[in-house]
Amino acid sequence: MHKTPLARRGTALVAALLSTTLVLTACGSDGADTGGTAAGETRTVTGGNGTIQVPADPKRVATIGNTTLPFIDMGGKPVGVTEVGASELGLIPAEQKATFEAATNLGSSGDQVDMEKLAGLKPDLILAQLPGSEFEQIKKQLESIAPTVFWGLDVEWKALADGVSAAGNVTAGLTEQKAKFKDKIAKIQQTYGQIIGATKFVNVDRWESSDPGTFSIADFGCVEIAQGDLGIDFPRAAAGADPLGWTALPFEQIAGLSKYDVITYPVDAAGRPKAPFAPVVATNTWKALPAVNSGRALGVFCPGNNSYGPVLQYLDSLDTALATLPAKE
């Protein structure tokens, strides 16, 4: 689970902002056949930068910041992208990685976009999620190149997926993913409902950037799905407070985890503790925890929480982990 600088907590207002107006507006249509959509037709969508007219069937989409992997995850093929960390690329399917690598590299991050290179790609749509202050610096340049839809970092992942899907016209991929997500949530709740209702969980993590000898009780990332969609009782920050995961705790406080029935911690795709977290499980204090000794410390794989594909992998891993829980004595 990678460390996220801002907890993603969506609101009805944000979701409403990302809703799509389904009315097609014919703008200079010449009647050309473009897969069922006349050339020149547009749709009206709403993002963090207002209401934007976008192509009804965009063919050359550039993705900036956090929109890249969700767009690819839903079946999109961007012509230009900003860089994604090697650790994130290593967690996505091979065909998605190939799609990413086939696109033109536009820069290391949203605020480092090579505008000349971007313009040379002649995109018909630009999708961007990055800090608002960074977007304001490049907004006019982006909008002079192509219709641009922007989302801030505070947008909840489902709302971002809806917005990217609607603007980028990759709704078929999203519809399939949403159906799988709904079915998976229902299956876990039905199978483990009694456990979920009677068990006190805690999610712990550690990142490459963590200070030596520290860990965190994490309440952002994939655990937000477990909290919000499954109703699992994980500690979370009070409303308006900083996320719990921002606080580094010394290893001496590992013993305090003994008050929880079940501990979840990050593992890789092979089920091994992720490298940054390995020092935690190597401590004698961790090994002495009741949850560890009783088989109630569960390694869970989280490849990401910014779109449905990686979230479904997380839910599969969580499902498998919950199935190993021994019966309470």
KEMIKOL-123546 format. One record per atom (N, C-alpha, C): x, y, z. Coordinates in pm, whole numbers, padded with zeros to 5 digits, always signed. Last residue first. Example, Ala and Ser with C-alpha at 12.3 -4.5 7.8 and 13.67 -1.06 7.14 Angstrom:
<pts>
+01285-00225+00708;+01367-00106+00714;+01290+00003+00787;+01319-00569+00780;+01230-00450+00780;+01320-00330+00780;
</pts>
This chain:
<pts>
-01218-01889+02007;-01235-01991+02113;-01331-01940+02219;-01311-01826+01675;-01283-01775+01809;-01308-01883+01912;-01148-01998+01407;-01270-01970+01484;-01231-01919+01622;-00894-01832+01216;-00944-01944+01297;-01069-01904+01372;-00890-01704+00891;-00909-01674+01032;-00960-01795+01107;-00880-01745+00622;-00781-01818+00705;-00802-01795+00854;-01055-01576+00502;-01090-01719+00502;-00996-01801+00591;-00927-01336+00503;-01033-01357+00601;-01070-01505+00612;-00756-01375+00278;-00701-01362+00413;-00807-01389+00520;-00937-01381+00064;-00852-01498+00091;-00798-01494+00233;-01038-01120+00089;-01127-01236+00095;-01048-01361+00133;-00808-00971+00039;-00873-00962+00170;-00965-01081+00192;-00763-01040-00229;-00663-01073-00128;-00724-01071+00012;-00994-00934-00345;-00964-01077-00360;-00866-01121-00251;-00959-00665-00282;-01071-00738-00223;-01052-00889-00236;-00731-00607-00439;-00727-00595-00293;-00838-00676-00228;-00841-00642-00691;-00732-00730-00648;-00717-00727-00496;-01023-00432-00688;-01073-00570-00697;-00966-00669-00656;-00843-00220-00690;-00928-00240-00572;-00987-00381-00572;-00731-00238-00948;-00649-00271-00831;-00731-00292-00704;-00985-00174-01091;-00902-00291-01116;-00816-00329-00997;-01093+00077-01007;-01158-00049-00970;-01069-00172-00988;-00850+00309-00869;-00945+00265-00971;-00991+00123-00937;-00681+00364-00660;-00726+00478-00740;-00819+00440-00854;-00538+00202-00490;-00679+00229-00458;-00732+00347-00536;-00313-00081-00525;-00352+00058-00543;-00498+00078-00510;-00252-00337-00454;-00176-00277-00563;-00210-00132-00589;-00233-00489-00164;-00303-00371-00215;-00220-00309-00326;-00270-00785+00012;-00206-00722-00103;-00291-00607-00154;-00222-00861+00351;-00317-00828+00245;-00246-00748+00137;-00175-01083+00616;-00110-01008+00511;-00207-00986+00396;-00304-01080+00935;-00333-01113+00796;-00256-01023+00700;-00303-01232+01230;-00231-01125+01162;-00234-01159+01013;-00408-01452+01351;-00499-01342+01321;-00426-01217+01273;-00274-01668+01457;-00310-01670+01316;-00405-01560+01275;-00190-01633+01714;-00313-01708+01693;-00359-01712+01548;+00037-01476+01711;+00048-01614+01760;-00075-01698+01732;-00071-01234+01623;+00030-01304+01542;+00037-01450+01582;-00239-01167+01830;-00296-01187+01697;-00199-01262+01607;-00058-01136+02047;-00157-01244+02047;-00215-01272+01909;+00286-01072+01970;+00147-01024+01971;+00049-01142+01969;+00546-01152+01939;+00480-01185+02066;+00334-01143+02071;+00631-01052+01701;+00616-01197+01711;+00541-01238+01837;+00656-00781+01772;+00555-00824+01675;+00526-00973+01692;+00874-00800+01944;+00747-00747+01993;+00633-00788+01902;+01081-00884+01786;+01028-00979+01885;+00893-00932+01940;+01061-00795+01441;+01081-00761+01582;+01020-00867+01673;+00993-00852+01183;+01115-00914+01234;+01137-00887+01382;+00782-00699+01113;+00753-00839+01143;+00875-00912+01196;+00926-00458+01069;+00826-00467+01175;+00803-00613+01213;+01092-00495+00846;+01153-00475+00978;+01054-00486+01094;+00893-00518+00634;+00966-00636+00684;+01033-00613+00819;+00792-00290+00523;+00728-00339+00644;+00803-00456+00708;+00940-00244+00292;+00946-00145+00399;+00888-00195+00530;+00873-00493+00147;+01007-00463+00195;+01010-00356+00305;+00580-00663+00254;+00645-00567+00166;+00774-00520+00231;+00578-01007+00329;+00569-00870+00380;+00643-00774+00287;+00447-01205+00056;+00557-01173+00148;+00540-01031+00202;+00263-01266-00137;+00225-01288+00003;+00336-01261+00103;+00314-01197-00394;+00349-01334-00356;+00316-01364-00210;+00255-00931-00405;+00167-01022-00477;+00194-01168-00441;+00333-00829-00063;+00340-00818-00208;+00251-00924-00273;+00145-00689+00215;+00231-00791+00154;+00235-00766+00004;+00071-00499+00507;+00092-00506+00362;+00187-00618+00319;-00173-00622+00750;-00046-00556+00716;-00016-00580+00569;-00415-00635+01008;-00382-00650+00866;-00256-00569+00838;-00509-00811+01295;-00418-00711+01239;-00404-00739+01090;-00775-00860+01522;-00713-00895+01394;-00628-00779+01346;-00830-00756+01778;-00851-00898+01749;-00775-00944+01626;-00624-00535+01972;-00707-00563+01855;-00716-00714+01830;-00445-00502+02170;-00586-00479+02205;-00681-00506+02088;-00190-00525+02071;-00248-00644+02134;-00396-00625+02170;-00072-00299+01988;-00162-00362+01893;-00232-00485+01952;+00117-00226+02171;-00017-00171+02188;-00119-00231+02092;+00356-00324+02076;+00286-00403+02178;+00142-00354+02198;+00449-00118+01921;+00390-00235+01854;+00309-00316+01955;+00585+00084+02041;+00439+00086+02053;+00371-00029+01979;+00847+00057+01976;+00810+00026+02113;+00658+00021+02131;+00873+00159+01721;+00852+00014+01735;+00809-00025+01876;+00691+00471+01715;+00812+00392+01736;+00779+00244+01754;+00488+00597+01451;+00494+00542+01586;+00621+00460+01602;+00398+00878+01270;+00495+00770+01282;+00503+00727+01428;+00100+00977+01130;+00177+00977+01254;+00268+00854+01260;-00053+00941+00911;+00051+01043+00902;+00141+01045+01025;-00253+00762+00969;-00132+00712+00904;-00022+00814+00888;-00466+00908+01058;-00382+00841+01157;-00248+00800+01096;-00510+01225+00894;-00516+01079+00893;-00423+01018+00997;-00613+01506+01096;-00519+01444+01003;-00535+01292+01006;-00969+01574+01135;-00833+01554+01186;-00744+01495+01077;-01223+01577+01028;-01147+01701+01028;-01004+01688+01076;-01331+01316+01231;-01366+01408+01123;-01287+01538+01136;-01059+01111+01348;-01183+01185+01370;-01207+01281+01255;-00925+00832+01168;-00913+00964+01229;-01050+01027+01249;-00991+00492+01262;-00981+00598+01164;-00975+00732+01236;-00957+00139+01299;-00942+00274+01353;-00932+00376+01240;-01209-00071+01152;-01069-00030+01159;-01062+00108+01224;-01446-00275+01114;-01412-00183+01222;-01261-00165+01231;-01596-00279+00794;-01505-00340+00890;-01455-00236+00989;-01769-00209+00588;-01809-00182+00725;-01721-00247+00829;-01724-00222+00319;-01750-00348+00389;-01794-00327+00533;-01694+00044+00246;-01781-00042+00166;-01815-00173+00236;-01532+00170+00446;-01649+00233+00392;-01746+00141+00321;-01325-00018+00524;-01405+00061+00619;-01539+00103+00560;-01229-00121+00286;-01272-00213+00391;-01360-00141+00493;-01160+00118+00163;-01264+00035+00102;-01319-00062+00206;-00955+00203+00326;-01075+00286+00319;-01191+00208+00256;-00750+00030+00280;-00829+00007+00401;-00955+00093+00403;-00615+00131+00059;-00716+00026+00039;-00803+00003+00162;-00580+00461+00190;-00542+00358+00096;-00653+00254+00084;-00574+00517+00548;-00598+00557+00410;-00543+00450+00317;-00497+00456+00801;-00641+00465+00776;-00670+00522+00638;-00249+00278+00977;-00290+00346+00854;-00440+00341+00833;-00033+00325+01214;-00168+00269+01205;-00235+00343+01090;+00311+00276+01126;+00192+00359+01139;+00067+00273+01145;+00651+00271+01252;+00542+00215+01173;+00422+00307+01191;+01012+00294+01287;+00876+00343+01304;+00778+00266+01215;+01281+00243+01241;+01225+00209+01370;+01086+00260+01395;+01348+00522+01025;+01387+00391+01081;+01323+00368+01216;+01062+00684+00878;+01185+00691+00957;+01220+00552+01009;+00939+00608+00549;+00925+00608+00695;+01060+00617+00764;+00955+00581+00279;+00992+00711+00334;+00984+00717+00486;+00854+00332+00234;+00996+00355+00206;+01045+00485+00267;+00629+00267+00512;+00662+00304+00375;+00812+00325+00359;+00394+00059+00677;+00522+00129+00682;+00564+00153+00539;+00102-00026+00871;+00179-00011+00748;+00311+00058+00778;-00200-00185+00985;-00069-00122+01010;+00011-00121+00881;-00526-00180+01096;-00442-00189+00977;-00311-00115+01002;-00728-00375+01307;-00638-00262+01294;-00552-00286+01171;-01058-00475+01426;-00944-00482+01335;-00853-00361+01354;-01262-00659+01616;-01193-00531+01620;-01064-00543+01539;-01565-00819+01531;-01419-00822+01539;-01361-00682+01533;-01830-00853+01467;-01789-00883+01605;-01638-00876+01627;-01887-00803+01200;-01965-00736+01302;-01913-00752+01443;-01711-00971+01063;-01699-00825+01048;-01771-00752+01161;-01815-01221+01135;-01680-01182+01176;-01665-01031+01172;-02063-01207+01008;-02057-01225+01153;-01921-01184+01207;-01991-01174+00734;-02069-01074+00805;-02060-01085+00956;-01854-01325+00551;-01784-01289+00675;-01861-01187+00759;-02033-01374+00339;-01948-01482+00391;-01893-01450+00529;-02156-01127+00290;-02238-01246+00318;-02155-01354+00386;-01937-00963+00241;-02029-00931+00350;-02114-01052+00389;-01826-01091+00017;-01749-01080+00141;-01842-01052+00259;-02039-01061-00168;-01989-01194-00131;-01914-01190+00002;-02063-00783-00194;-02176-00862-00143;-02130-00999-00095;-01815-00722-00308;-01852-00664-00178;-01963-00748-00115;-01841-00859-00551;-01736-00896-00456;-01768-00844-00316;-02051-00729-00680;-02063-00871-00649;-01962-00913-00542;-01940-00471-00707;-02064-00491-00632;-02079-00636-00589;-01721-00532-00875;-01700-00473-00742;-01823-00497-00654;-01846-00619-01106;-01760-00711-01032;-01738-00662-00889;-01974-00381-01178;-02053-00501-01151;-01972-00602-01071;-01757-00212-01222;-01851-00182-01114;-01935-00303-01078;-01640-00332-01447;-01568-00329-01320;-01661-00303-01203;-01837-00284-01642;-01799-00422-01607;-01729-00426-01472;-01833-00004-01646;-01956-00076-01614;-01926-00219-01571;-01573+00053-01733;-01614+00088-01596;-01739+00011-01555;-01577-00036-01998;-01484-00096-01902;-01526-00069-01759;-01771+00136-02102;-01793-00009-02103;-01703-00078-02001;-01668+00396-02086;-01775+00357-01994;-01797+00206-01991;-01479+00566-02185;-01441+00427-02158;-01543+00368-02060;-01474+00845-02247;-01559+00751-02320;-01508+00607-02309;-01349+01037-02096;-01267+00961-02190;-01342+00858-02271;-01562+01130-01939;-01490+01222-02027;-01414+01147-02135;-01643+00889-01807;-01736+00969-01886;-01663+01059-01985;-01404+00801-01682;-01479+00715-01772;-01569+00795-01865;-01341+01017-01518;-01248+00977-01624;-01319+00893-01729;-01570+01011-01347;-01537+01127-01429;-01446+01095-01545;-01560+00757-01227;-01678+00799-01303;-01645+00913-01398;-01309+00777-01101;-01331+00675-01204;-01452+00712-01290;-01365+00984-00920;-01263+01003-01023;-01283+00903-01136;-01553+00856-00761;-01594+00974-00836;-01493+01003-00948;-01390+00660-00649;-01503+00619-00733;-01551+00735-00819;-01203+00814-00501;-01160+00733-00615;-01275+00689-00705;-01276+01160-00437;-01280+01019-00398;-01263+00931-00520;-01070+01440-00459;-01179+01366-00520;-01168+01218-00485;-00855+01582-00377;-00953+01547-00274;-01070+01467-00330;-00698+01656-00586;-00658+01537-00513;-00759+01494-00407;-00918+01761-00858;-00823+01782-00750;-00794+01653-00675;-00937+01724-01209;-00988+01686-01077;-00878+01711-00974;-01019+01855-01533;-00930+01849-01416;-01006+01802-01292;-01007+01836-01875;-01092+01809-01758;-00999+01781-01641;-00975+02029-02163;-00907+01973-02047;-01006+01956-01932;-00944+02044-02512;-01035+02046-02397;-00973+01969-02281;-00607+02155-02599;-00723+02067-02616;-00817+02084-02498;-00441+02385-02586;-00404+02270-02669;-00524+02183-02699;-00539+02561-02408;-00511+02614-02543;-00477+02501-02639;-00547+02413-02178;-00674+02441-02243;-00656+02501-02382;-00273+02416-02109;-00341+02292-02141;-00467+02319-02223;-00232+02691-02059;-00155+02623-02162;-00224+02494-02206;-00408+02738-01847;-00428+02808-01974;-00353+02740-02087;-00296+02561-01642;-00433+02550-01693;-00450+02614-01831;-00065+02572-01506;-00057+02522-01643;-00194+02516-01712;-00122+02672-01255;-00004+02723-01324;+00001+02683-01471;-00337+02525-01168;-00360+02665-01201;-00242+02723-01279;-00216+02282-01104;-00300+02291-01223;-00319+02437-01264;-00088+02343-00866;-00007+02310-00983;-00089+02323-01110;-00306+02384-00699;-00211+02494-00719;-00123+02470-00841;-00431+02132-00698;-00495+02246-00761;-00400+02360-00790;-00237+01844-00778;-00273+01949-00684;-00328+02072-00757;-00410+01646-01030;-00289+01690-00962;-00330+01798-00863;-00531+01497-01306;-00553+01506-01162;-00419+01534-01097;-00662+01536-01631;-00558+01569-01535;-00609+01562-01392;-00688+01480-01976;-00742+01447-01844;-00631+01469-01742;-00762+01622-02284;-00659+01609-02179;-00730+01583-02047;-00831+01553-02624;-00879+01561-02486;-00761+01544-02391;-00707+01533-02859;-00840+01594-02865;-00904+01603-02726;-00359+01613-02916;-00465+01544-02842;-00600+01611-02865;-00115+01645-03075;-00247+01686-03121;-00358+01610-03049;+00145+01615-03008;+00065+01492-03015;-00075+01519-03069;+00238+01871-02984;+00276+01795-03102;+00199+01666-03119;+00156+01942-02731;+00088+02001-02845;+00117+01924-02973;+00345+01790-02584;+00202+01763-02571;+00126+01818-02691;+00582+01917-02655;+00563+01776-02691;+00415+01739-02685;+00530+02165-02543;+00558+02154-02686;+00536+02011-02735;+00502+02106-02271;+00388+02155-02346;+00409+02145-02496;+00586+01873-02065;+00650+01934-02181;+00537+01979-02275;+00502+01911-01725;+00460+01868-01858;+00535+01946-01966;+00536+01933-01454;+00656+01930-01537;+00625+01885-01680;+00319+01902-01298;+00370+02038-01310;+00498+02046-01393;+00277+01624-01312;+00181+01715-01371;+00234+01856-01390;+00600+01475-01392;+00484+01497-01308;+00393+01600-01374;+00789+01427-01589;+00797+01350-01465;+00674+01364-01378;+00654+01404-01926;+00723+01469-01816;+00712+01388-01689;+00539+01263-02129;+00524+01408-02132;+00596+01479-02019;+00604+00997-02329;+00632+01050-02196;+00631+01202-02202;+00358+00845-02528;+00469+00941-02521;+00482+00995-02380;+00280+00495-02483;+00244+00637-02489;+00369+00724-02479;+00375+00247-02434;+00357+00283-02575;+00324+00431-02591;+00369+00219-02162;+00500+00239-02224;+00489+00278-02370;+00093+00173-02124;+00158+00290-02066;+00288+00320-02140;+00064-00072-02253;-00011+00044-02299;+00052+00172-02249;+00227-00229-02091;+00263-00211-02231;+00191-00090-02290;+00078-00224-01856;+00212-00165-01857;+00258-00137-01999;-00140-00368-01941;-00159-00227-01905;-00024-00155-01903;-00028-00617-01981;-00083-00548-02097;-00107-00400-02067;+00055-00686-01718;+00155-00665-01823;+00098-00587-01941;-00115-00512-01448;-00101-00621-01545;-00007-00585-01659;+00081-00340-01192;-00029-00346-01287;-00007-00460-01386;+00304-00323-01034;+00186-00388-00976;+00070-00402-01075;+00503-00177-01150;+00530-00318-01124;+00410-00395-01072;+00408+00078-01143;+00404+00006-01271;+00423-00143-01251;+00471+00139-00877;+00331+00130-00919;+00318+00052-01050;+00748+00138-00885;+00681+00048-00791;+00534+00032-00828;+00806+00339-01069;+00835+00200-01104;+00762+00102-01013;+00553+00593-01103;+00664+00529-01033;+00681+00383-01069;+00487+00744-01413;+00433+00670-01300;+00549+00597-01235;+00487+01052-01602;+00551+00933-01547;+00476+00874-01427;+00211+01134-01816;+00320+01171-01728;+00368+01045-01657;+00141+01054-02162;+00124+01033-02018;+00237+01102-01942;-00037+01024-02471;+00067+01086-02391;+00036+01073-02244;-00237+00869-02565;-00126+00897-02658;-00009+00960-02584;-00397+00599-02386;-00354+00738-02400;-00240+00753-02500;-00641+00401-02406;-00506+00395-02461;-00457+00538-02485;-00862+00240-02168;-00817+00352-02248;-00673+00335-02295;-00950+00046-01992;-00938+00010-02133;-00892+00122-02223;-00941+00112-01731;-01074+00098-01789;-01071+00069-01939;-00669+00143-01690;-00737+00033-01622;-00874+00008-01682;-00618+00383-01819;-00569+00259-01878;-00642+00139-01819;-00743+00553-01633;-00785+00552-01773;-00741+00423-01842;-00597+00499-01393;-00740+00470-01403;-00789+00462-01547;-00333+00585-01479;-00360+00444-01451;-00509+00413-01449;-00379+00874-01531;-00322+00779-01627;-00362+00635-01598;-00459+01054-01343;-00561+01001-01433;-00509+00888-01521;-00263+01169-01182;-00326+01045-01136;-00436+00991-01227;-00084+01326-01445;-00097+01297-01303;-00168+01166-01277;-00263+01319-01748;-00164+01387-01665;-00190+01355-01519;-00311+01191-02070;-00343+01182-01927;-00228+01236-01844;-00467+01252-02378;-00345+01264-02298;-00385+01265-02151;-00626+01087-02643;-00636+01135-02505;-00499+01140-02440;-00764+01074-02921;-00625+01101-02882;-00627+01169-02745;-01033+01036-02954;-00942+00937-03011;-00798+00953-02963;-01353+01067-02802;-01214+01112-02817;-01122+01000-02864;-01647+01108-02876;-01568+00985-02889;-01421+01022-02909;-01732+01361-02819;-01818+01249-02780;-01740+01118-02784;-01497+01591-02682;-01541+01508-02795;-01626+01391-02745;-01639+01824-02444;-01536+01728-02484;-01587+01648-02603;-01686+02119-02281;-01730+02046-02398;-01615+01955-02442;-01714+02152-01930;-01627+02147-02047;-01695+02069-02158;-01751+02339-01638;-01819+02261-01740;-01741+02269-01871;-01480+02330-01393;-01604+02379-01452;-01665+02284-01553;-01264+02206-01287;-01239+02332-01356;-01362+02381-01431;-01344+01964-01190;-01306+02064-01093;-01279+02200-01154;-01600+01901-01437;-01488+01863-01353;-01458+01973-01254;-01852+01782-01642;-01817+01879-01539;-01705+01824-01452;-01929+01769-01992;-01893+01706-01866;-01850+01814-01768;-02107+01731-02283;-02075+01825-02177;-02046+01749-02049;-01982+01617-02595;-02062+01596-02474;-02018+01700-02372;-02002+01653-02955;-01942+01671-02823;-02039+01633-02714;-01918+01576-03292;-02013+01574-03181;-01939+01587-03048;-01718+01554-03477;-01753+01687-03433;-01854+01690-03322;-01846+01274-03645;-01730+01358-03617;-01777+01497-03578;-02089+01072-03485;-02054+01165-03592;-01937+01252-03551;-02040+00746-03385;-02051+00884-03339;-02006+00976-03450;-01992+00503-03495;-02127+00527-03444;-02147+00667-03393;-01724+00517-03570;-01766+00414-03476;-01901+00442-03417;-01754+00753-03725;-01645+00734-03629;-01690+00636-03524;-01840+00867-04031;-01858+00751-03945;-01736+00735-03855;-01947+01208-04064;-01849+01101-04087;-01872+00990-03988;-02109+01429-04036;-02173+01301-04063;-02077+01188-04085;-02003+01658-03956;-02000+01638-04099;-02057+01502-04137;-02111+01885-03706;-02097+01747-03749;-02098+01738-03900;-02103+02122-03554;-02038+02117-03684;-02019+01977-03734;-02190+01968-03292;-02116+02091-03317;-02044+02078-03450;-02449+01845-03109;-02387+01838-03242;-02322+01971-03272;-02434+01720-02798;-02449+01846-02868;-02378+01837-03001;-02609+01493-02596;-02509+01512-02701;-02538+01642-02774;-02659+01475-02257;-02710+01532-02381;-02596+01550-02479;-02574+01394-02013;-02582+01292-02116;-02634+01345-02249;-02339+01527-01810;-02461+01561-01880;-02468+01472-02003;-02206+01350-01538;-02194+01385-01679;-02330+01420-01736;-02065+01443-01222;-02170+01381-01301;-02163+01432-01444;-01889+01567-01059;-01833+01482-01162;-01939+01414-01247;-02041+01703-00877;-01957+01781-00967;-01907+01698-01084;-02143+01491-00732;-02232+01567-00819;-02153+01648-00920;-01923+01412-00590;-01982+01319-00686;-02071+01394-00784;-01891+01638-00430;-01788+01602-00528;-01845+01511-00633;-02126+01622-00278;-02100+01738-00361;-01999+01707-00469;-02101+01389-00137;-02206+01396-00239;-02182+01513-00333;-01750+01320-00118;-01875+01371-00065;-01977+01374-00177;-01466+01113-00041;-01559+01179-00132;-01683+01227-00059;-01160+01119+00071;-01294+01105+00129;-01391+01183+00042;-00857+01014+00074;-00959+01035-00026;-01094+01011+00037;-00595+01188+00237;-00698+01084+00243;-00805+01116+00142;-00294+01268+00075;-00423+01317+00122;-00521+01202+00125;-00067+01118+00013;-00054+01241+00089;-00184+01296+00142;-00034+00776+00067;-00109+00876-00005;-00106+01006+00075;+00194+00518+00027;+00149+00626+00114;+00084+00735+00030;+00075+00208-00104;+00161+00323-00106;+00105+00433-00021;+00085-00119+00000;+00000+00000+00000;+00088+00123+00000;
</pts>
